[in-house]
Amino acid sequence: MYFATLIIALVYIFAFSDSNYRRHRKLDTKIEEYETEISKQQKNLEEQRTFENIQNNPQLMERYRREVLNMKKNDEDLFIIE
C-alpha cells in the first residue's frame, strides 16, 4: 500500500503538478540562454569601453593602428612576422 502511494505521488509530482520535471528543464534552459546573453553583453560593453579609451588617448590610438591595422608612418618600413 505504501509503495503504491509513493508511486502515485511521484507520478503526480513529475507529470501533473505545477513544478513538474519538464517545466524545470524548460526553465533551466532559459536560465542558460539568459546567462549566455549576459556574458555576451558584458563582453560587448567591455569592448565598447576599450574602444572609447582608444579614441580618447592618441598614444593608444597609434598603438592600435600599428598593431591591429598594420599601419605605418611614411618614412618607415613594415615587416609582418607570423
SEVEX-526626 format. One line per field, with one value per residue: x, y, z of N, C-alpha, C in turn. Coordinates in Angstrom, 2 decimals, decimal comma. Layout:
<pts>
n_x [X|...]
n_y [Y|...]
n_z [Z|...]
ca_x [X|...]
ca_y [Y|...]
ca_z [Z|...]
c_x [X|...]
c_y [Y|...]
c_z [Z|...]
</pts>
This chain:
<pts>
n_x [0,82|1,93|3,93|2,50|1,20|3,40|4,40|2,23|2,28|4,81|4,45|2,48|3,87|6,00|4,67|2,15|1,93|2,41|5,08|6,54|8,79|9,40|8,83|10,74|13,05|12,68|12,81|15,42|16,81|16,13|17,37|20,07|20,28|19,81|22,00|24,09|23,51|23,86|26,62|27,60|26,70|28,14|30,75|30,58|30,11|32,51|34,30|33,37|33,96|36,75|37,25|36,34|38,23|40,54|39,93|39,98|42,58|45,49|47,97|47,32|45,68|47,47|49,07|47,16|46,53|48,99|49,51|47,16|45,92|48,06|49,31|51,54|54,05|54,99|57,76|58,71|59,51|57,66|57,50|55,97|55,66|54,71]
n_y [-1,19|1,25|1,50|1,75|4,17|5,86|5,63|6,72|9,32|10,20|10,06|12,00|14,27|14,47|14,60|15,98|18,14|21,68|22,19|20,46|18,09|18,62|21,33|22,41|21,73|23,28|25,83|25,77|25,67|28,17|29,80|29,20|30,23|32,95|33,52|33,14|35,20|37,39|37,23|37,71|40,35|41,64|41,29|42,73|45,31|45,73|45,74|48,01|50,01|49,80|50,58|53,24|54,27|54,01|55,77|58,20|58,54|59,50|58,13|55,46|55,11|55,30|53,07|51,01|51,29|50,62|47,98|46,40|47,17|47,24|49,56|52,19|54,77|57,28|57,28|54,82|51,31|48,35|45,25|42,19|39,55|36,32]
n_z [0,00|0,84|-1,04|-3,46|-2,99|-2,84|-5,46|-6,92|-5,89|-6,77|-9,57|-9,86|-8,96|-10,83|-13,29|-13,30|-11,50|-10,71|-10,53|-12,25|-13,87|-16,62|-16,84|-15,13|-16,56|-18,88|-17,75|-16,74|-19,16|-20,23|-18,32|-18,80|-21,42|-20,92|-19,25|-21,05|-22,85|-21,15|-20,64|-23,22|-23,59|-21,55|-22,47|-24,83|-23,82|-22,46|-24,62|-25,93|-24,04|-24,09|-26,72|-26,60|-24,83|-26,40|-28,47|-27,13|-26,30|-27,74|-27,91|-27,41|-29,61|-31,75|-31,20|-31,47|-34,20|-35,33|-34,38|-34,75|-37,16|-38,84|-39,81|-40,87|-40,55|-43,00|-43,47|-42,68|-42,66|-42,94|-41,43|-41,31|-39,21|-38,97]
ca_x [0,00|2,80|4,64|1,57|1,01|4,65|4,42|1,22|2,77|5,90|3,88|1,81|4,88|6,78|3,88|0,95|1,97|2,92|6,54|6,92|10,15|9,52|8,85|12,06|14,03|12,49|13,32|16,88|17,28|16,02|18,41|21,33|20,24|19,97|23,39|24,89|23,25|24,50|28,07|27,83|26,51|29,26|31,91|30,31|30,31|33,95|34,91|32,97|34,78|38,12|37,23|36,25|39,54|41,46|39,59|40,29|44,01|46,22|49,02|46,66|45,18|48,61|49,45|46,13|46,71|50,21|49,47|46,00|45,64|49,33|49,58|52,89|54,33|55,51|59,20|59,02|59,29|56,85|57,74|54,98|56,17|53,63]
ca_y [0,00|2,42|1,57|2,28|5,59|6,52|5,66|7,69|10,65|10,55|10,33|13,30|15,33|14,60|14,78|16,80|19,29|22,92|22,15|19,18|17,95|19,30|22,77|22,73|21,64|24,48|26,98|25,65|26,04|29,62|30,39|29,07|31,18|34,29|33,67|33,32|36,56|38,33|37,21|38,40|41,78|42,13|41,35|43,85|46,53|45,86|46,15|49,39|50,85|49,78|51,40|54,65|54,63|54,15|57,00|59,39|58,60|59,42|57,11|54,16|55,07|54,99|51,68|50,17|51,34|49,90|46,55|45,68|47,52|47,16|50,83|52,69|56,15|57,34|57,04|53,55|50,05|47,48|43,81|41,41|38,21|35,48]
ca_z [0,00|0,89|-2,31|-4,46|-2,68|-3,23|-6,93|-7,35|-5,52|-7,68|-10,89|-9,77|-8,84|-12,06|-14,51|-13,28|-10,61|-11,31|-10,52|-12,83|-14,38|-17,91|-16,60|-14,57|-17,66|-19,71|-17,01|-16,73|-20,49|-20,33|-17,47|-19,53|-22,52|-20,36|-18,79|-22,26|-23,34|-20,21|-20,87|-24,49|-23,37|-20,75|-23,36|-25,73|-23,05|-22,22|-25,89|-26,18|-23,15|-24,62|-27,93|-26,18|-24,29|-27,53|-29,20|-26,34|-26,00|-29,02|-27,87|-27,59|-30,98|-32,61|-30,94|-32,10|-35,66|-35,71|-34,05|-35,27|-38,55|-39,57|-40,46|-40,62|-40,96|-44,37|-43,55|-42,03|-43,35|-42,09|-41,59|-40,58|-38,94|-38,45]
c_x [0,87|3,53|3,76|1,34|2,24|4,75|3,44|1,69|3,89|5,40|3,20|2,83|5,61|5,94|2,80|1,03|2,53|4,44|7,03|8,30|10,34|9,62|10,21|13,13|13,91|13,06|14,85|17,48|17,22|17,09|19,76|21,39|20,46|21,39|24,34|24,74|23,91|26,01|28,42|27,71|27,65|30,52|31,77|30,58|31,78|34,67|34,58|33,78|36,22|38,21|37,17|37,57|40,56|41,18|40,03|41,78|44,80|47,32|48,44|46,13|46,32|49,03|48,45|46,31|47,92|50,06|48,33|45,79|46,88|49,61|50,99|52,97|54,97|56,99|59,61|58,81|58,55|57,15|56,75|55,50|55,05|54,15]
c_y [1,26|2,60|2,17|3,77|6,39|6,67|6,71|9,11|11,09|10,86|11,69|14,43|15,54|14,93|15,84|18,07|20,51|22,95|20,83|19,23|18,72|20,81|23,20|22,68|22,86|25,71|26,95|26,06|27,55|30,32|30,32|30,06|32,60|34,52|33,85|34,73|37,61|38,38|37,90|39,91|42,38|42,26|42,52|45,18|46,78|46,31|47,60|50,35|50,92|50,66|52,89|55,12|54,85|55,45|58,25|59,55|58,45|58,36|55,72|54,01|54,71|53,53|50,72|50,14|50,52|48,39|45,80|45,93|47,47|48,42|51,29|54,16|56,13|56,97|55,74|52,38|49,13|46,03|43,07|39,99|37,40|34,14]
c_z [0,00|-0,44|-3,40|-4,23|-3,09|-4,74|-7,45|-7,04|-6,45|-9,09|-10,90|-9,76|-10,16|-13,29|-14,41|-12,42|-11,33|-11,36|-11,09|-13,48|-15,69|-17,73|-16,02|-15,67|-18,56|-19,03|-16,92|-18,07|-20,67|-19,50|-18,19|-20,70|-22,01|-19,86|-19,97|-22,81|-22,45|-20,45|-22,19|-24,32|-22,55|-21,60|-24,32|-25,04|-22,78|-23,48|-26,22|-25,31|-23,65|-25,85|-27,58|-25,60|-25,39|-28,28|-28,45|-26,05|-27,30|-29,04|-28,06|-29,02|-31,94|-32,43|-31,59|-33,61|-36,09|-35,51|-34,73|-36,76|-39,43|-40,38|-40,07|-41,01|-42,33|-44,46|-42,88|-42,97|-42,40|-42,44|-40,71|-40,46|-38,32|-38,01]
</pts>
